[in-house]
C-alpha cells in the first residue's frame, strides 16, 4: 500500500466493477475466444485476455482478432461478443479476495458504497442482481446511465448525488488509469487497485492517484471516519 496520509472525512466509497470488485476476465475472455474457435482459429489462453478485460468488447476483440473500432466488421463482431458474454455473465467470474469482507466492514461502520462502471446496463443489471455481493450497494452507475462514461467525471458525480454525499467526501477505487482520471476530475480521493487488470498503461505510479492498494482489504487502512 502507498499513500501520503490516511483519508479523513470519508462519507462514501465508490468502486469500479471489472478488475476492482470482481474478476470477470474468465467470462469476458471466453466470450471472445468462442468467436475464435467457431471460426477455426486456435484458442488463446486466458492470460492473453486478462490485461485488457477492463476494456470490454473493445479490448477483447483487439486481443482475439487485432480488431479496432474502425474496422468495417467491428460492430457485427461486437454484437456477437455481447451475445456470447450475455450467456455466461457469471459462469466463471469471481469476487476478488477480501472484497466481500471489505464491503461488509463498510456497511457495518455505516459507510455507504456504490459502483461506477463503464459496462452498459445491459450487462451490469443482470450481473449485479445475480451476485449477492451487490445487495448492499447504495447505487450502481453503468456506462450508459449518464450522457458520458469514464474518464468523464459525470458518472461519478451522479453516484455521489444518488448517495447524497458531496464528491469531495467520496473515495473512488479503480484498476485503470481512466478511473483515476475520472475520480480526480470529480474532486474525489482516488485509489489505484494494483491487483486488477490495469489496462495498457499498467504503471500505476504514473496515474496520479492519491494512494495505491495491492489487495482490497488494504483500503480499510486508508479510511478514517469523520
N, C-alpha and C positions, 0 to 999 in steps of 0.2 A: 504493500500500500504506500502511496505517496501523497502527501498533502502538506500545505504550509500550516494550516490550523484546522481544528475541528470547526464544522459549520455550526453557527448559532442561529436561533430564531427559525428553525425549520418547521414549517407547518404542514407540508405535504411532500411526498416523494413520487416522482413520475419516472416511468421506465419505458425504454424501447422494448419491443417484443422479441423478435427473432434474434438470437445471439446474445440476448441480455437476460431474459426470463426463461425462455425455452430454447432448446436445441432442436430446431426444425429442419436442420440440414439433411438428415436422412430421408425425410419425405420430399423435400424440395429436390434433392439430388436424384432420388428415384423417379420422380415425375419427369425430369429431363432425360434421365438415362433410358427410360422406357421408349422415348422418342427415338433414341439412337438405335436400340435393338430392334424396334419394329421396322427400321429402315435398313437392317442388315449390317449395321455398324457394331463394332465391339463395345461391350460395356466398359464404363470408366469407373474407377474406384471413387468411393465417397470422398476421399481426401482431396481429389481434384476439384470437387464441387464446393466443399466446405468453406473456403475463404470468401467466396462470393455469394454465399447463401443469403446474406442480408440484402442483396440487391435484387432478390426475387427473380421474376421471369427474365429480366434483362441480364442478370448475372448468370443464371443457369443456362440460358440459350447461348451466351457467349462462350461458356466453358464447353458445352456439349457440341456446338456447331461453329464456333467462331463467328457467331452472327450478332451484328449490332442492330439497333432500332431502325437504321436507314436501309436495311436490307429489304428488297421488294417483297419477300415472303415472311417478313418478321411478324406481322400482325396475325397471320394464319398459324404460324408456329407458336406464337404466344398464347393463342386461344386453345390450341391443342395441349400446351403445357398446363394452362389453367384447368382444363378438364381433367387431366391426369392428376393434378395436385388435389383438386376437389374430392376426388375419390379416395384419397388417403391422407387427409389433413392431419390426423393424429395417430396414424398407424404405428409409426416408429419415432415420433417426436417425443422428447423427454424434457422434464424440468431440470434446469441446471442445478448441481449440488448446492445446497444451502439456501436456495431461493424460497422454498416453502417456509422454512424457519424464519427467514428474513421478513417475509410478508406477515407471518403470524406475529412476530415481535412488533412490527409497525402497528398492526391492529390493536394489540394489547396495550401499547403505550398511547393509543389514541391519535396516531398519525395517519391521516388518510393517504391512500396511494392510488395511482392510476396508470394507464398505459397510453402511450402515444407512438403509433407505428405508421409506417408508410404502406403496410399491407392493406389492401382495399377491404371494405366491409363485407364483400362477397365471401372472403375467407376469414377475416377476423371474427365476425359474429359467430359462425358455427364452431370455429376452433375454440374460442374462449367459453362458449356455452357448454362444450363437451369436456372441458378440463376444470375440475373442482377448484383448482388454484385461483381462478379468477372470480370466484363468488364474492369475495370481499373487496373487489376493486371499486373505487368510488366513481371512476369514469374510464371509458375506453374510447380513444380517438383513433379512427382509422385514417388511411391515406387519402380517402375521399370524403371525410367528414367536413372538412373546410375547403375553401377555394384553393388552398395551396398545401403542398406536402413539405416535409423537411427536405432541405435545410431551412426553409422559410419558418419563422417563429410562430406563425398563426396557429398551427395545431397545438402547440404548447400553451399558448395564451388562452385558447379555448378550453383546454383541460383545466387550467388554473381557474378560469371563470366558472366552470361547472362545479369545481370543488369549493368555490367561494374562498379562494386563498390568493393573496397577492403574488404575482410571479416572482418577486424578489424573495419570497418566503418558501419557494419551491426548490427542490433539487431534482435535476434530470440526469438519469443514468443511461448510457448507451454504449454500443460497441462499434460505432462507425463515426468517422470524422463529421459527417453531416449532423449527427445527433448533438455533438458538442457545438457546432456552428449554430444550430437552431436554438440550443439552450442559452448560449451566450447572447444571441440576438434578442431572446425573450427576457433577458435580465435575470436568469436563474443561475444558481450554483450548478456546476456541471461535473460529472464523474465519468471517466472513461473506464469501461469494463474490459480489461485486457484478456479475459478468458473467452471472449466472444469471437466473432468472425473477423472483425477489423477491416475488411474490405481491401481496396487497392493500396491505400495509404496506411500501412499497418504499424508505423512508428507512432504510437500514441503520445509520445513526448512532444510531437510537433502539432498536436491538435489544439493546444491551448486550454485544456480542461483544468478546472480548479484542483482536481485530485484524480488519482487512478486507483483502481482496486483489482486485485488478482483473483478474488473469489467474492461471491455475493455477500457473504456474512461480514466481510470487511467494511461494508457500508455502515454498519451499526456503530463502528468505531469513529465515524466521521460526524455523526449526527448528535447534536445537543438540543434537547427540547427547550423552547423559550421559557 
